[in-house]
Amino acid sequence: MIFSVYLHRYHYLSTNALMKVKEAMIADPNTYSQSTMCSSDCVPRSAGHSHGSSELTHFFTHIFDAGDWPARWHCGTWSDFHGWLYIVSDLMTWLAYFMIPVLLMYMIRKRTDIPFPKIIWLFVAFIVLCGLTHLIDAVLFWWPAYRLSAMVRMITAIVSVFTVYALYRVLPQVMSLRSVAELETEIREKNAAQQSARTTHELLMESYQQLNTLTHILSHNLKNHAANMTMLVSLVEPAQLSEGNLLLVEKMGKVSEGLTETLHDLGEAMKVRENNVNSEIISIEQLVSKILQVLDAEFLSSSAEVKLDLAINEIFYPKLYLESILVNLLSNALKYRNPERNLKIELRSYINEDGRKVIECEDNGVGIDLALYGDKIFGLYQTFHGHVNAHGVGLFLVKSQVESQGGSITVSSQPDQGAIFKIIL
């Protein structure tokens, strides 16, 4: 009811205003021309300005000037229903165009991982400008700023073209994105694979526990038998044996000692695999100095030279393991030195291209033929030089200790060219 009264009131006022303008035009045609009033049979109005640059100048200097046209209510034969239908439709369209960018901007700010954010910002600008043209269309019914309307439409056209071009550029990437169905399928496959891996892991852990228990039992029993054999051999009186039997007993003693040593080595290797040792901050320089003091006599007898090149000195690592690793590497360098030249050992530490800490031990010893022994060098009881003190345990322990901490070890060597052991921590 109120809206209807308002429409009739507005129609009454606008009709009276229009009649007064027509009466004034009849009284003074020079003052009121067709530039300020338009009837249903409007005739295009001459610009009244010269062509070229003067038109552009006049356009931009009078962009907010609405004096050259009548308000849209006074141009044509608008009924109240038709006019307000036009106005309300434009205003509702503008409001929707305004709210869509607001929601898009909210979404972009809350979800920074949304792909192609620049395209979305272009759409925000495009939609805002489209809505602005509808708002100006509604305002033209009272304020005929047709120059401003034309300018906004031109800006909208330019932004629209850029938006279309940008969308065309990213279209192949958009088309390459996986669909929701594909992602759901991939998730199901990954979950199935993880479930299968968990099941396999549980079975392996169960088998490992059973095998570990059996190994401990066998190791314990064999140690007892080896100890008993050694004790029995020690009780034999050599004077009561013939020369042949004495030789057999001596060989039996060596066999029992070898068996005891082998069981000890296997126990140490098992401890590396099983025990969880605590890491701590270690000074490589201080640890090497301590090791060299222990091996001082051997280094002096071989005229060995040890050089340190430590780009990094402190590392976070189990001290027990690092000490064992360095002792084994330095001992091997001493053990397999070339008798024809003075032994030189260089210990290096640095950070590689992957950001991992690396320790290298290089010597100029007899080297290793990797073509023959490359796949066996870290195996248990693998020896390659026939050295009297070689047991084939040291490098196996080194590899086990390094890998137990998630690292790796490699070797590069040639016969008579020394060797480089690289440990990636």
C-alpha positions as CSV (number, residue, x, y, z in Angstrom):
1,M,0.0,0.0,0.0
2,I,2.8,2.5,1.0
3,F,4.8,1.6,-2.2
4,S,1.7,2.2,-4.3
5,V,1.0,5.5,-2.7
6,Y,4.7,6.4,-3.3
7,L,4.5,5.5,-7.0
8,H,1.4,7.6,-7.5
9,R,3.0,10.5,-5.7
10,Y,6.1,10.2,-7.8
11,H,4.1,9.9,-11.0
12,Y,2.1,13.0,-10.0
13,L,5.3,15.1,-9.3
14,S,7.2,13.9,-12.3
15,T,4.1,14.6,-14.6
16,N,3.7,18.1,-13.1
17,A,7.4,18.8,-13.5
18,L,7.3,17.6,-17.1
19,M,4.2,19.8,-17.9
20,K,6.0,22.8,-16.4
21,V,9.1,22.2,-18.6
22,K,6.9,21.9,-21.7
23,E,5.1,25.2,-20.8
24,A,8.4,26.9,-20.3
25,M,9.7,25.6,-23.6
26,I,6.6,27.1,-25.4
27,A,7.1,30.4,-23.6
28,D,10.9,30.6,-24.2
29,P,12.2,28.1,-26.8
30,N,15.7,29.5,-26.6
31,T,16.1,28.6,-22.9
32,Y,14.6,25.0,-23.0
33,S,15.8,23.0,-26.0
34,Q,15.5,19.3,-26.7
35,S,18.8,18.8,-24.9
36,T,17.0,19.0,-21.5
37,M,13.7,17.3,-22.4
38,C,12.8,14.4,-24.5
39,S,9.4,13.1,-25.6
40,S,8.4,9.7,-26.9
41,D,9.5,10.7,-30.4
42,C,13.0,11.7,-29.4
43,V,15.3,13.1,-32.1
44,P,19.1,12.5,-31.9
45,R,20.7,15.7,-30.6
46,S,23.7,17.2,-32.3
47,A,26.7,17.3,-30.1
48,G,27.4,20.9,-30.9
49,H,31.2,20.4,-30.7
50,S,33.8,20.0,-33.4
51,H,35.1,16.6,-34.2
52,G,38.5,15.1,-33.2
53,S,40.5,15.9,-30.1
54,S,38.0,18.6,-28.9
55,E,35.3,15.9,-28.6
56,L,37.6,13.8,-26.4
57,T,38.5,16.8,-24.3
58,H,34.9,17.8,-23.8
59,F,34.0,14.2,-23.0
60,F,36.6,13.8,-20.2
61,T,36.3,17.3,-18.8
62,H,32.4,16.9,-18.6
63,I,32.4,13.2,-17.6
64,F,30.2,13.9,-14.5
65,D,28.1,16.6,-16.3
66,A,24.5,15.4,-16.8
67,G,23.1,18.7,-18.2
68,D,23.1,17.5,-21.8
69,W,20.3,14.9,-21.3
70,P,17.1,14.7,-19.4
71,A,16.7,12.1,-16.7
72,R,15.6,8.8,-18.1
73,W,12.1,9.3,-16.5
74,H,11.6,12.2,-18.9
75,C,12.8,10.5,-22.0
76,G,10.1,8.3,-23.6
77,T,6.8,7.3,-22.2
78,W,7.7,5.3,-19.1
79,S,4.9,4.0,-17.0
80,D,5.5,3.7,-13.3
81,F,5.4,-0.1,-13.5
82,H,7.8,-0.3,-16.4
83,G,10.2,2.2,-14.9
84,W,10.3,0.8,-11.5
85,L,10.6,-2.8,-12.9
86,Y,13.7,-1.6,-14.8
87,I,15.1,0.2,-11.7
88,V,14.5,-2.6,-9.2
89,S,15.8,-5.3,-11.6
90,D,19.0,-3.3,-12.1
91,L,19.4,-2.7,-8.4
92,M,18.9,-6.4,-7.5
93,T,21.4,-7.4,-10.3
94,W,23.9,-4.9,-8.9
95,L,23.4,-6.2,-5.4
96,A,24.0,-9.8,-6.5
97,Y,27.0,-8.7,-8.5
98,F,28.4,-6.9,-5.5
99,M,27.9,-9.9,-3.1
100,I,29.5,-12.5,-5.4
101,P,33.0,-10.7,-5.3
102,V,32.6,-10.3,-1.5
103,L,32.2,-14.0,-1.1
104,L,35.0,-14.8,-3.6
105,M,37.4,-12.5,-1.7
106,Y,36.4,-14.1,1.6
107,M,37.1,-17.5,0.1
108,I,40.5,-16.5,-1.2
109,R,41.6,-15.1,2.1
110,K,40.4,-18.1,4.1
111,R,41.7,-20.7,1.6
112,T,45.2,-19.7,0.5
113,D,45.7,-23.0,-1.3
114,I,43.0,-22.4,-3.9
115,P,44.5,-22.8,-7.4
116,F,44.7,-19.9,-9.9
117,P,44.0,-17.1,-7.4
118,K,44.9,-14.4,-10.0
119,I,42.1,-15.6,-12.2
120,I,39.7,-15.3,-9.3
121,W,40.8,-11.7,-8.7
122,L,40.2,-10.9,-12.3
123,F,36.7,-12.3,-12.0
124,V,36.2,-10.2,-8.9
125,A,37.1,-7.0,-10.9
126,F,35.0,-8.1,-13.9
127,I,31.9,-8.9,-11.8
128,V,32.2,-5.6,-9.7
129,L,32.3,-3.6,-12.9
130,C,29.4,-5.5,-14.5
131,G,27.4,-4.7,-11.4
132,L,28.4,-1.1,-11.5
133,T,27.0,-0.7,-15.0
134,H,23.6,-1.9,-13.7
135,L,23.8,0.5,-10.7
136,I,24.5,3.4,-13.1
137,D,21.6,2.3,-15.3
138,A,19.2,2.6,-12.4
139,V,20.7,6.0,-11.4
140,L,20.2,7.4,-14.9
141,F,16.5,7.6,-14.2
142,W,17.4,10.6,-11.9
143,W,21.0,11.6,-12.8
144,P,21.6,11.2,-16.6
145,A,25.4,10.8,-16.4
146,Y,25.7,9.1,-19.7
147,R,29.4,10.0,-20.2
148,L,30.3,8.3,-16.8
149,S,28.1,5.3,-17.9
150,A,30.0,5.0,-21.2
151,M,33.4,5.2,-19.4
152,V,32.4,2.5,-16.9
153,R,31.2,0.2,-19.7
154,M,34.5,0.7,-21.6
155,I,36.6,-0.2,-18.5
156,T,34.3,-3.3,-18.0
157,A,35.0,-4.3,-21.6
158,I,38.7,-4.0,-21.2
159,V,38.7,-6.0,-17.9
160,S,36.4,-8.6,-19.6
161,V,38.9,-9.1,-22.5
162,F,41.8,-9.6,-20.1
163,T,39.7,-12.0,-18.0
164,V,38.9,-14.1,-21.1
165,Y,42.6,-14.1,-22.2
166,A,43.8,-15.1,-18.7
167,L,41.2,-17.9,-18.5
168,Y,42.2,-19.1,-22.0
169,R,45.9,-19.3,-20.8
170,V,45.1,-21.4,-17.7
171,L,42.5,-23.6,-19.4
172,P,44.9,-26.5,-20.1
173,Q,46.0,-26.5,-16.5
174,V,42.4,-26.4,-15.3
175,M,41.5,-29.3,-17.6
176,S,44.5,-31.3,-16.3
177,L,43.3,-31.1,-12.7
178,R,42.0,-34.4,-11.3
179,S,38.3,-34.7,-10.7
180,V,36.7,-35.4,-7.4
181,A,36.0,-39.0,-8.5
182,E,39.6,-39.5,-9.5
183,L,40.8,-38.2,-6.1
184,E,38.4,-40.4,-4.3
185,T,39.6,-43.4,-6.2
186,E,43.2,-42.5,-5.5
187,I,42.5,-42.1,-1.8
188,R,40.8,-45.5,-1.7
189,E,43.7,-47.1,-3.4
190,K,46.2,-45.5,-1.0
191,N,44.2,-46.5,2.0
192,A,44.0,-50.1,0.6
193,A,47.8,-50.0,0.0
194,Q,48.5,-48.7,3.5
195,Q,46.2,-51.3,5.0
196,S,48.1,-54.0,3.1
197,A,51.4,-52.5,4.1
198,R,50.3,-52.5,7.8
199,T,49.3,-56.1,7.5
200,T,52.6,-57.0,5.9
201,H,54.5,-55.1,8.5
202,E,52.7,-56.8,11.3
203,L,53.4,-60.2,9.7
204,L,57.1,-59.3,9.2
205,M,57.4,-58.0,12.8
206,E,55.9,-61.2,14.1
207,S,58.3,-63.3,12.0
208,Y,61.2,-61.1,13.1
209,Q,60.3,-61.6,16.8
210,Q,60.1,-65.3,16.3
211,L,63.4,-65.4,14.5
212,N,65.0,-63.0,17.0
213,T,63.9,-65.3,19.9
214,L,65.2,-68.3,18.1
215,T,68.5,-66.6,17.4
216,H,69.0,-65.6,21.0
217,I,68.3,-69.2,22.1
218,L,70.7,-70.6,19.6
219,S,73.4,-68.0,20.5
220,H,73.0,-68.7,24.2
221,N,73.2,-72.4,23.8
222,L,76.1,-72.3,21.4
223,K,78.0,-70.0,23.8
224,N,77.5,-72.5,26.6
225,H,78.7,-75.4,24.5
226,A,81.7,-73.4,23.3
227,A,82.6,-72.4,26.9
228,N,82.3,-76.0,28.0
229,M,84.5,-77.2,25.1
230,T,87.1,-74.5,26.0
231,M,87.0,-75.6,29.7
232,L,87.3,-79.3,28.8
233,V,90.3,-78.6,26.6
234,S,91.9,-76.5,29.4
235,L,91.6,-79.5,31.8
236,V,93.6,-81.8,29.5
237,E,97.1,-82.5,30.8
238,P,99.5,-82.1,27.8
239,A,102.1,-84.4,29.5
240,Q,99.8,-87.3,29.4
241,L,99.1,-87.1,25.7
242,S,100.9,-88.5,22.8
243,E,102.3,-86.1,20.3
244,G,99.4,-86.8,17.8
245,N,96.7,-86.4,20.5
246,L,98.3,-83.3,21.8
247,L,98.2,-81.7,18.3
248,L,94.5,-82.6,18.0
249,V,93.7,-81.1,21.4
250,E,95.5,-77.9,20.5
251,K,93.5,-77.7,17.3
252,M,90.3,-78.3,19.2
253,G,91.3,-75.4,21.5
254,K,91.8,-73.1,18.6
255,V,88.4,-74.2,17.1
256,S,86.6,-73.5,20.4
257,E,88.3,-70.1,20.7
258,G,87.3,-69.3,17.1
259,L,83.7,-70.4,17.8
260,T,83.6,-68.2,21.0
261,E,84.9,-65.2,19.0
262,T,82.4,-65.8,16.2
263,L,79.5,-65.9,18.7
264,H,80.8,-62.7,20.3
265,D,80.9,-60.9,16.9
266,L,77.4,-62.1,16.1
267,G,76.1,-60.9,19.4
268,E,77.6,-57.4,18.8
269,A,76.0,-57.3,15.4
270,M,72.6,-58.2,16.9
271,K,73.0,-55.5,19.5
272,V,73.4,-52.9,16.8
273,R,70.2,-53.9,15.1
274,E,68.2,-54.1,18.3
275,N,69.4,-51.5,20.7
276,N,68.1,-47.9,20.7
277,V,70.9,-45.7,21.8
278,N,70.5,-42.0,22.7
279,S,72.0,-39.3,20.4
280,E,73.9,-36.3,21.7
281,I,76.0,-33.4,20.5
282,I,79.4,-34.7,19.6
283,S,82.6,-32.8,18.7
284,I,84.1,-34.8,15.8
285,E,87.5,-33.2,16.5
286,Q,87.5,-34.2,20.2
287,L,86.3,-37.7,19.4
288,V,89.0,-38.3,16.8
289,S,91.7,-36.9,19.2
290,K,90.5,-39.5,21.8
291,I,90.7,-42.3,19.2
292,L,94.1,-41.3,18.0
293,Q,95.4,-41.4,21.6
294,V,94.2,-45.0,21.9
295,L,95.8,-46.0,18.5
296,D,98.9,-43.8,19.1
297,A,101.3,-46.7,19.1
298,E,100.1,-48.2,15.8
299,F,100.2,-44.7,14.1
300,L,103.7,-44.1,15.3
301,S,105.0,-47.4,14.2
302,S,103.5,-46.9,10.7
303,S,104.6,-43.2,10.4
304,A,100.9,-42.4,9.6
305,E,99.7,-38.9,9.1
306,V,96.2,-37.9,9.9
307,K,94.7,-34.7,8.5
308,L,91.3,-33.2,9.6
309,D,89.2,-31.1,7.2
310,L,86.0,-30.4,9.2
311,A,83.6,-28.0,7.7
312,I,81.2,-29.1,10.4
313,N,82.5,-30.1,13.8
314,E,79.5,-30.8,15.9
315,I,76.8,-33.4,15.0
316,F,73.9,-34.9,16.8
317,Y,74.5,-38.7,16.8
318,P,74.9,-41.7,19.2
319,K,78.4,-41.3,20.6
320,L,78.9,-45.1,21.0
321,Y,78.2,-45.6,17.3
322,L,80.2,-42.8,15.9
323,E,83.2,-43.8,18.0
324,S,82.9,-47.4,16.8
325,I,82.6,-46.2,13.2
326,L,85.7,-44.0,13.3
327,V,87.7,-46.7,15.1
328,N,86.9,-49.3,12.5
329,L,87.7,-47.0,9.6
330,L,91.0,-45.8,11.1
331,S,91.9,-49.3,12.1
332,N,91.2,-50.6,8.6
333,A,93.4,-47.8,7.1
334,L,96.2,-48.9,9.4
335,K,95.6,-52.6,8.7
336,Y,95.5,-52.2,4.9
337,R,98.3,-49.6,4.4
338,N,100.7,-49.9,1.6
339,P,104.1,-50.8,3.0
340,E,105.9,-49.0,0.2
341,R,104.7,-45.5,1.3
342,N,103.8,-43.6,4.4
343,L,100.2,-43.9,5.3
344,K,98.1,-40.7,4.9
345,I,94.6,-40.5,6.2
346,E,92.2,-37.5,5.7
347,L,88.9,-37.2,7.6
348,R,86.5,-34.7,6.1
349,S,83.0,-33.5,7.2
350,Y,80.7,-31.2,5.2
351,I,77.0,-30.7,4.2
352,N,76.1,-32.1,0.7
353,E,73.8,-30.6,-1.9
354,D,70.8,-32.4,-0.2
355,G,71.5,-30.7,3.1
356,R,72.7,-33.9,4.7
357,K,75.8,-34.1,6.9
358,V,78.6,-36.2,5.5
359,I,81.8,-37.8,7.0
360,E,84.5,-39.1,4.6
361,C,87.6,-41.1,5.5
362,E,90.2,-41.3,2.7
363,D,93.5,-43.2,2.8
364,N,96.3,-44.1,0.4
365,G,96.5,-47.8,1.2
366,V,96.3,-50.9,-0.9
367,G,92.7,-50.2,-2.0
368,I,90.0,-52.6,-3.0
369,D,89.0,-54.1,-6.3
370,L,85.4,-53.1,-6.4
371,A,84.8,-54.9,-9.7
372,L,85.4,-58.2,-7.8
373,Y,84.3,-57.4,-4.3
374,G,82.0,-54.4,-4.5
375,D,78.9,-56.3,-3.6
376,K,80.6,-58.1,-0.7
377,I,82.6,-55.4,1.0
378,F,80.1,-54.7,3.8
379,G,79.2,-58.4,4.3
380,L,79.9,-60.3,7.5
381,Y,83.1,-62.2,7.5
382,Q,84.1,-60.9,4.0
383,T,87.9,-60.4,3.7
384,F,89.8,-59.5,0.5
385,H,93.5,-59.2,1.3
386,G,94.4,-62.2,3.4
387,H,95.6,-60.1,6.3
388,V,96.3,-62.1,9.4
389,N,94.1,-59.9,11.6
390,A,91.3,-59.5,9.1
391,H,87.9,-60.9,10.4
392,G,85.4,-59.3,8.1
393,V,83.4,-57.8,10.9
394,G,84.4,-54.1,11.1
395,L,82.8,-52.8,8.0
396,F,79.7,-54.9,8.6
397,L,79.4,-53.3,12.0
398,V,80.0,-49.8,10.5
399,K,77.3,-50.3,7.9
400,S,74.8,-51.7,10.5
401,Q,75.4,-48.8,12.9
402,V,75.1,-46.1,10.1
403,E,71.9,-47.7,8.7
404,S,70.4,-48.1,12.2
405,Q,70.3,-44.2,12.3
406,G,68.8,-43.8,8.9
407,G,72.1,-43.1,7.1
408,S,74.1,-44.8,4.3
409,I,77.7,-45.6,3.5
410,T,79.4,-46.0,0.2
411,V,83.0,-46.7,-0.9
412,S,85.1,-45.7,-3.9
413,S,88.4,-47.4,-4.5
414,Q,90.9,-48.9,-6.9
415,P,93.7,-51.4,-6.3
416,D,96.8,-49.6,-4.9
417,Q,95.0,-46.3,-5.1
418,G,93.6,-46.2,-1.6
419,A,89.9,-45.9,-0.6
420,I,87.3,-43.3,0.3
421,F,84.5,-44.2,2.6
422,K,81.6,-41.8,2.5
423,I,79.0,-41.8,5.4
424,I,75.8,-39.8,4.8
425,L,74.4,-39.3,8.3
